[in-house]
Amino acid sequence: MSSQVTGRPTGPGGTVKDQEIAAEQRYVDIAYARLEEMRAAAQAMIREGYRQSLAGTKGSLVDRDAMVHQASLRAQALDIADDGLVFGRLDLHPAEQGDREVRYIGRVGVRTGEHDSLVIDWRAPAAEDFYRATPEDPRGVVRRRVLHSRGHTVVDLEDDLLDPDAADGMTIVGDGAFLASLARAREGAMRDIVATIQREQDEVIRAPADGTVLVRGAPGTGKTAVALHRVAYLLFRHRRRFGSRGVLVIGPNRRFTAYIERVLPSLGEGSATLRSLGDLVDGAAATVHDPPRLARVKGGEAMAAVLRRAVADHAPGAPDELRVVFKGIVVTLDRARLDRLRNDLHRRSRGSVNAARGRAAEALLDALWRRFTDVGGPEAAAAEEDAETGLWNAILAADGLASLDDEPARGRRNGGARQNGDPKRAQFDARVREQRSFTDFLVAWWPLRRPLDVLRSLGDPERLRRAAGRDLDRADVEPLAASWAGADAPLSYQDVALLDELDALLGSPPRPSRRRRAAADDDPFVVDGVNILTGEEVADDTWEPEMQELTTSIERLERSRRVDDGVVEERPEYAHIVVDEAQDLSPMQWRMLGRRGRQASWTIVEDPAQSAWEDLDAARGAMEAALGGEKPARGRRRPRKAAPRTRHEYELTTNYRNSTEIAAVSARVLARALPDARPARAVRTSGIDPVVRVVPEPDLPAAARAATEELLGQVEGTIGLIVPMPAGETDRAAAPEPAQASLFDAPADPAP
C-alpha cells in the first residue's frame, strides 16, 4: 500500500518529501545536461550552415538558409525550455512481469543520444494521460506527480494518487497538485497552466484541428489559458500546416494582450501573432474607446453600407467640370454628367475603387466623345483636317513623297489607332490623353484614396449625412462626424474595423506586368510610381519604394506592408485564428476578422453572459459569416458563401479562479439576467464574504482607500478597484477598458 506524507522527519536524509525532491532533482539534472548537448548541436548546425554558404557550391545559399532556419527554430525552443524544463511525472501500471513505466513530462521533448526518451513534450500523444487521467478513469496511471521548479532546481512536489489499489510501496507527497494550484496567488501577468491542465480543458486543447472550436465558459474557467495552450498544441502537432501561414491570436484590447503575452513563449511557441482589436490593421493603432452609444453605431453592420456610399461619393476637392480641346472645339462635361458617370462606374464596378481608375479614364473618354459628336465636332474636325491634309499633300508632292491619303501613311499619322476601330475616335482619344487638363482632372476626380482619408472626410457632417442615407439616425450624425474631424483625431477601437472595411472597398491599384514596368521608364504619365491614366503601380527612375526586408524562400513572407496613414496594401490571411472574449466583438469587427481567415480554422472563446454588445443576434450573424468563410466573388457584387465548416462545441464548467463567496453573488446576478444560463462551479473558498457599503458620494474616495487597505491584509491575490467610465470628451483618451469584477480575488466597487 502507499504512504501519504507531507514532511515527516526520517533521519539524516531529511523528510520523505526532501528525499523525493532529491531523487527527482537527480533526474532533472540529467535532463538539463542533455538539453545543453542539444543546444550545442543546434548552434553547431547554424555554424555549419554558414560554412556551407562560403564554400561556393551550387545551391549552397538555399542549403544554408534551410539549415540555419531549422537550427535557429530548434535553438529558440530549447532556450525557452530552460526554465522549468520538467514539470510532470507519470507512474503507470506495470506491464506483465515488468516494472512500472515512468514518463517525465516537460515543455519540450528531450532524448538521449540513443534516441531514448528522457522528457516527453506535453503536447505529444504520450503525454495526454497526464491531463486526462482521473480517479474515476485513471487510464493506467497510478500516480501523477507535479514538479515545481525555480530555474533548474526542484523546490516542491505534489502528487495525485489515481489508482490506490496499484500503489503498493509508492510514496505520495503533498495535498494534490490541483488543490495546490488553486491556493497560488495570481500575478500581474498570466502564466501557463501546462502543469495543471484539467481533463475538460485538455479536451479543448487537443480538439480536432479542422473547422471551428467554440469554447464557452464563465469567468475563472480557464478559457483564455486553454485557448493559448491550444495554439501551442496545434503548432506542435501540425507545424507544416499552421506554421506556413501563421496563427493569429486576438484579444479585446492592448492591456489584455500585454497580460497574456508571456504564455506562448513560455510554452515554446514564439511564432504566433498576438494582436488586440485596436492593432489589427497595420499602420493604425487605436488609442481610445468610444462612448457606448457611439461604439454601437460604429460597430453596427449598417456602417458597411454607409462606408460604401462614402467611397462612391466624390473626393473632397474633386473638380466639377472637365474641359478639353480637340481640333479647336471645346468639349465640356458638367457636374451633372460627371456625377452620373461616377455613380454608373461604382454601380458596374467589379473590383476595388482604386483599381478602377483605368476604367474611369476610358469612361471619361467615351463621355467626351459623345459630347464631341453631339455638338457636330466630327464634321467640323473633318473639314479642318481636309484643309490641313490638302496643304501637306501639296508640300509632299513637291518633294516626291507619298500622299497623306495613302493608307499606310494615315495609319502612321494616327499613331496607334485602334485596330479595326474608328480611326477618328482613336485619334480623339490619343489627343485628349496627351492634354494636361485631362490627366490633371483624372487624378483629382478619381484619386487613389486611402482608408484614413475617407474616414477623416466623414468628419464633415454634410458629407456624412449623404453617406448615412437611411442607415443611421440623424441624431447620431453629429457625434460621429465630431469623432473623426481633424487630422489629429484619435482612432478608437471601433474605428480600426472601419478602416479595414474601407481598405476592402478601396483596394490597391492593379499591379503591372514586367513588360509594362520596363516600358514605364520612358512613360511621361508615370508619377510617383503610378500611371495616372490607368491607375496601375509601375516602377520608374523617379520612384523609390520603401525598402523591403530580404527574406529567403523558406521563411514565411510577411503579407502586410505598412504604408502611410493606415493603408493596408496586402491583408494577411492566417491558417488559424483564436478570438478571445468573442462575446464583445461588434459585427464590423467580425467582418474585419473574417477577411483574415477565409480559409482558416478557428478557436472562439466566449462567455455570452458577459457580452458588452447589446444586439447579440446581429453579432452572432456576423460571427457566423466570418466563420463560414467566403469564396471569391468571380465577377459578382457580393462574395459567395463557402460550405459550412465542421464545428466542435465545448463548455467549461469549473471555476478555478474565483472563490465560492464571489461565485455565489455572480450566480444570483446571472440568474436574473439570463435565467437559462448555467453558472460555473467554484472549487475554492477565501473566507471573505462580499460586503455592500453605502456611503455618501463625497466620502467615496476615502471609503475606497479604506476598503482596499483592509483587503490588502486579507488576501494574497489581486485586488481590483472598479470605477465608473469618465464622462466628457477630455476624458475619452484616458478612459479605461471596461473591467469585470469576476477577474479579481477581492473586487472593491465604490458605489454611492
MOWO-V391462 format. One record per residue. N is the residue number from 1. RES is the residue in one letter. NEAR is the number of other ideal C-beta (glycine too) atoms within 12 Angstrom. D_LAST is the distance of its C-alpha to the last C-alpha in whole Angstrom. Layout:
N/RES/NEAR/D_LAST
N/RES/NEAR/D_LAST
//
This chain:
1/M/13/60
2/S/23/57
3/S/21/56
4/Q/22/52
5/V/24/51
6/T/22/48
7/G/19/50
8/R/18/53
9/P/14/56
10/T/17/59
11/G/10/61
12/P/8/62
13/G/15/60
14/G/17/57
15/T/21/55
16/V/27/55
17/K/32/52
18/D/26/54
19/Q/23/57
20/E/34/55
21/I/30/53
22/A/21/56
23/A/24/58
24/E/34/56
25/Q/26/56
26/R/16/59
27/Y/28/59
28/V/35/56
29/D/21/58
30/I/23/61
31/A/39/58
32/Y/31/57
33/A/21/61
34/R/32/62
35/L/36/59
36/E/22/60
37/E/20/63
38/M/31/62
39/R/27/60
40/A/18/63
41/A/21/65
42/A/28/62
43/Q/22/63
44/A/19/67
45/M/26/66
46/I/27/64
47/R/20/67
48/E/22/70
49/G/29/68
50/Y/21/69
51/R/18/72
52/Q/23/73
53/S/23/72
54/L/14/74
55/A/15/77
56/G/12/78
57/T/13/78
58/K/10/78
59/G/15/74
60/S/20/73
61/L/22/70
62/V/18/69
63/D/26/70
64/R/29/68
65/D/24/65
66/A/24/65
67/M/28/65
68/V/30/63
69/H/26/60
70/Q/25/60
71/A/27/61
72/S/27/58
73/L/28/56
74/R/28/57
75/A/30/57
76/Q/23/53
77/A/36/52
78/L/33/54
79/D/24/52
80/I/30/49
81/A/36/50
82/D/27/51
83/D/26/48
84/G/35/48
85/L/45/51
86/V/46/51
87/F/44/48
88/G/44/50
89/R/41/53
90/L/38/54
91/D/36/57
92/L/28/59
93/H/26/61
94/P/19/65
95/A/10/67
96/E/6/70
97/Q/5/72
98/G/10/70
99/D/12/67
100/R/22/63
101/E/21/62
102/V/28/59
103/R/34/57
104/Y/39/55
105/I/41/52
106/G/45/51
107/R/41/49
108/V/45/53
109/G/34/56
110/V/35/59
111/R/22/62
112/T/17/65
113/G/12/68
114/E/8/70
115/H/10/67
116/D/14/66
117/S/23/62
118/L/32/60
119/V/39/57
120/I/33/56
121/D/37/53
122/W/45/50
123/R/35/50
124/A/27/54
125/P/19/55
126/A/24/56
127/A/38/53
128/E/28/51
129/D/35/52
130/F/46/50
131/Y/40/47
132/R/27/48
133/A/33/50
134/T/21/48
135/P/20/49
136/E/10/50
137/D/13/51
138/P/27/53
139/R/22/55
140/G/25/57
141/V/37/55
142/V/35/55
143/R/44/53
144/R/46/50
145/R/41/50
146/V/41/47
147/L/42/48
148/H/29/45
149/S/30/47
150/R/13/46
151/G/14/48
152/H/22/51
153/T/20/51
154/V/34/50
155/V/21/47
156/D/29/46
157/L/41/47
158/E/36/46
159/D/40/48
160/D/41/48
161/L/33/51
162/L/35/51
163/D/30/55
164/P/19/55
165/D/14/59
166/A/21/60
167/A/28/58
168/D/19/62
169/G/15/62
170/M/33/58
171/T/31/56
172/I/32/52
173/V/36/50
174/G/32/46
175/D/23/43
176/G/26/44
177/A/37/42
178/F/30/40
179/L/19/38
180/A/24/38
181/S/32/37
182/L/31/34
183/A/24/33
184/R/25/33
185/A/19/30
186/R/27/29
187/E/15/30
188/G/13/29
189/A/18/31
190/M/33/33
191/R/29/36
192/D/35/39
193/I/38/39
194/V/45/43
195/A/39/43
196/T/36/41
197/I/42/41
198/Q/35/41
199/R/33/43
200/E/28/41
201/Q/36/40
202/D/33/44
203/E/26/45
204/V/40/42
205/I/43/44
206/R/33/47
207/A/31/47
208/P/22/50
209/A/30/50
210/D/21/51
211/G/26/48
212/T/34/45
213/V/39/43
214/L/34/39
215/V/42/37
216/R/29/34
217/G/43/32
218/A/39/28
219/P/40/26
220/G/37/28
221/T/39/31
222/G/44/33
223/K/46/33
224/T/44/33
225/A/42/36
226/V/45/38
227/A/47/38
228/L/44/39
229/H/47/42
230/R/49/43
231/V/50/44
232/A/44/46
233/Y/43/48
234/L/42/49
235/L/36/50
236/F/36/52
237/R/27/53
238/H/24/54
239/R/26/54
240/R/15/57
241/R/21/55
242/F/33/51
243/G/27/53
244/S/21/55
245/R/30/52
246/G/35/49
247/V/44/46
248/L/40/42
249/V/43/39
250/I/49/36
251/G/36/32
252/P/40/29
253/N/36/29
254/R/27/30
255/R/24/28
256/F/30/29
257/T/33/33
258/A/20/32
259/Y/28/31
260/I/40/34
261/E/27/37
262/R/23/38
263/V/37/39
264/L/37/42
265/P/28/44
266/S/33/43
267/L/41/45
268/G/38/48
269/E/41/47
270/G/26/46
271/S/34/48
272/A/39/45
273/T/35/43
274/L/34/39
275/R/39/37
276/S/36/34
277/L/45/34
278/G/34/33
279/D/35/36
280/L/48/39
281/V/41/41
282/D/29/43
283/G/26/43
284/A/37/39
285/A/25/36
286/A/36/32
287/T/23/30
288/V/32/27
289/H/37/25
290/D/38/25
291/P/25/22
292/P/21/22
293/R/19/24
294/L/33/27
295/A/38/27
296/R/28/28
297/V/37/31
298/K/42/32
299/G/39/32
300/G/36/33
301/E/35/37
302/A/30/38
303/M/43/38
304/A/35/41
305/A/21/43
306/V/39/41
307/L/42/43
308/R/30/46
309/R/29/46
310/A/42/45
311/V/40/48
312/A/30/50
313/D/30/50
314/H/30/52
315/A/30/51
316/P/20/50
317/G/15/53
318/A/25/55
319/P/26/58
320/D/20/59
321/E/20/63
322/L/36/66
323/R/23/69
324/V/34/72
325/V/22/76
326/F/35/78
327/K/27/82
328/G/17/81
329/I/28/79
330/V/20/75
331/V/36/73
332/T/26/70
333/L/35/67
334/D/17/64
335/R/17/60
336/A/14/61
337/R/25/63
338/L/31/61
339/D/22/58
340/R/16/60
341/L/31/61
342/R/33/58
343/N/18/56
344/D/20/59
345/L/31/59
346/H/29/55
347/R/16/56
348/R/17/59
349/S/29/58
350/R/19/58
351/G/27/56
352/S/29/54
353/V/37/54
354/N/37/55
355/A/27/58
356/A/36/59
357/R/39/60
358/G/33/64
359/R/30/64
360/A/40/62
361/A/32/65
362/E/25/68
363/A/31/66
364/L/38/66
365/L/35/70
366/D/23/71
367/A/32/69
368/L/39/71
369/W/31/74
370/R/20/74
371/R/29/73
372/F/33/76
373/T/23/78
374/D/17/77
375/V/19/78
376/G/15/82
377/G/31/81
378/P/26/83
379/E/17/86
380/A/20/86
381/A/28/85
382/A/20/88
383/A/17/91
384/E/18/89
385/E/29/90
386/D/17/93
387/A/16/94
388/E/18/93
389/T/22/94
390/G/17/98
391/L/15/98
392/W/23/97
393/N/22/99
394/A/15/102
395/I/15/101
396/L/19/101
397/A/16/104
398/A/11/106
399/D/11/105
400/G/8/106
401/L/14/102
402/A/17/101
403/S/21/99
404/L/25/96
405/D/17/96
406/D/17/97
407/E/14/94
408/P/12/94
409/A/18/93
410/R/22/91
411/G/18/89
412/R/14/89
413/R/24/88
414/N/25/85
415/G/17/84
416/G/17/82
417/A/22/82
418/R/19/81
419/Q/10/83
420/N/8/84
421/G/17/82
422/D/16/83
423/P/24/84
424/K/25/83
425/R/27/79
426/A/24/79
427/Q/30/81
428/F/37/78
429/D/31/75
430/A/23/77
431/R/31/77
432/V/37/74
433/R/32/72
434/E/20/74
435/Q/26/72
436/R/18/70
437/S/27/68
438/F/35/68
439/T/30/66
440/D/21/64
441/F/31/63
442/L/40/62
443/V/30/60
444/A/25/58
445/W/36/58
446/W/43/57
447/P/30/55
448/L/39/54
449/R/40/51
450/R/31/48
451/P/45/44
452/L/32/42
453/D/28/45
454/V/42/44
455/L/47/40
456/R/31/40
457/S/33/43
458/L/41/40
459/G/29/38
460/D/26/41
461/P/23/39
462/E/16/42
463/R/30/44
464/L/35/40
465/R/25/41
466/R/24/44
467/A/36/43
468/A/30/40
469/G/22/43
470/R/13/41
471/D/25/39
472/L/33/36
473/D/20/34
474/R/17/35
475/A/13/32
476/D/28/31
477/V/28/34
478/E/23/33
479/P/27/30
480/L/43/32
481/A/31/35
482/A/21/33
483/S/34/31
484/W/40/35
485/A/22/37
486/G/16/38
487/A/14/40
488/D/11/37
489/A/24/34
490/P/26/32
491/L/38/33
492/S/37/30
493/Y/45/30
494/Q/43/31
495/D/46/34
496/V/45/36
497/A/46/37
498/L/49/38
499/L/46/40
500/D/43/42
501/E/42/42
502/L/44/44
503/D/42/46
504/A/35/47
505/L/36/48
506/L/40/50
507/G/32/52
508/S/31/54
509/P/34/57
510/P/23/60
511/R/22/62
512/P/24/66
513/S/14/68
514/R/11/70
515/R/10/73
516/R/22/71
517/R/23/69
518/A/15/73
519/A/19/74
520/A/30/71
521/D/16/72
522/D/13/75
523/D/27/72
524/P/17/72
525/F/31/69
526/V/29/67
527/V/24/64
528/D/20/61
529/G/27/62
530/V/35/62
531/N/34/65
532/I/34/64
533/L/35/66
534/T/32/65
535/G/38/61
536/E/33/62
537/E/32/61
538/V/34/65
539/A/25/66
540/D/26/68
541/D/13/69
542/T/17/66
543/W/19/63
544/E/11/62
545/P/17/59
546/E/13/56
547/M/7/58
548/Q/14/57
549/E/10/57
550/L/11/60
551/T/13/60
552/T/21/62
553/S/15/63
554/I/22/61
555/E/20/58
556/R/24/55
557/L/19/55
558/E/19/52
559/R/22/52
560/S/30/49
561/R/21/50
562/R/19/48
563/V/26/49
564/D/18/48
565/D/23/45
566/G/32/43
567/V/33/46
568/V/34/47
569/E/31/51
570/E/21/51
571/R/32/48
572/P/30/48
573/E/26/49
574/Y/39/48
575/A/35/49
576/H/41/46
577/I/46/42
578/V/52/39
579/V/45/36
580/D/42/33
581/E/38/30
582/A/44/32
583/Q/34/30
584/D/37/28
585/L/42/31
586/S/47/32
587/P/37/35
588/M/44/36
589/Q/48/35
590/W/41/37
591/R/42/40
592/M/46/40
593/L/42/40
594/G/41/43
595/R/36/45
596/R/44/45
597/G/40/46
598/R/32/49
599/Q/26/51
600/A/39/48
601/S/35/47
602/W/47/43
603/T/48/41
604/I/45/38
605/V/46/34
606/E/40/32
607/D/37/29
608/P/30/29
609/A/30/26
610/Q/33/24
611/S/28/25
612/A/33/23
613/W/35/26
614/E/19/26
615/D/20/30
616/L/23/31
617/D/15/34
618/A/27/35
619/A/33/34
620/R/25/36
621/G/21/39
622/A/32/39
623/M/38/38
624/E/27/42
625/A/29/43
626/A/38/43
627/L/37/44
628/G/28/47
629/G/29/48
630/E/27/50
631/K/15/54
632/P/16/55
633/A/17/56
634/R/12/60
635/G/12/60
636/R/13/57
637/R/14/55
638/R/15/52
639/P/20/52
640/R/16/54
641/K/20/51
642/A/21/53
643/A/12/53
644/P/13/50
645/R/26/50
646/T/18/49
647/R/22/46
648/H/23/45
649/E/20/42
650/Y/32/40
651/E/27/37
652/L/38/35
653/T/27/34
654/T/29/33
655/N/34/30
656/Y/36/31
657/R/39/28
658/N/40/25
659/S/32/25
660/T/26/26
661/E/24/23
662/I/39/21
663/A/32/23
664/A/22/23
665/V/26/19
666/S/36/20
667/A/27/23
668/R/14/21
669/V/23/19
670/L/25/23
671/A/16/25
672/R/12/22
673/A/16/23
674/L/20/26
675/P/13/28
676/D/10/31
677/A/23/30
678/R/22/31
679/P/34/28
680/A/33/30
681/R/23/31
682/A/28/29
683/V/25/32
684/R/28/31
685/T/20/28
686/S/29/26
687/G/13/26
688/I/27/22
689/D/16/20
690/P/27/16
691/V/19/14
692/V/14/10
693/R/19/8
694/V/13/6
695/V/19/6
696/P/13/6
697/E/14/5
698/P/10/9
699/D/17/9
700/L/22/7
701/P/17/11
702/A/16/12
703/A/25/10
704/A/26/11
705/R/18/14
706/A/20/15
707/A/31/14
708/T/26/16
709/E/16/19
710/E/18/19
711/L/27/19
712/L/18/22
713/G/13/24
714/Q/21/24
715/V/26/25
716/E/17/27
717/G/28/26
718/T/28/23
719/I/29/20
720/G/26/18
721/L/27/14
722/I/24/13
723/V/24/11
724/P/17/11
725/M/21/15
726/P/16/16
727/A/13/17
728/G/11/20
729/E/19/24
730/T/10/24
731/D/16/21
732/R/27/23
733/A/19/25
734/A/17/23
735/A/29/20
736/P/20/20
737/E/28/22
738/P/26/19
739/A/26/18
740/Q/29/19
741/A/29/17
742/S/36/21
743/L/31/22
744/F/31/21
745/D/35/22
746/A/36/19
747/P/35/16
748/A/33/13
749/D/31/10
750/P/27/7
751/A/21/4
752/P/17/0
//
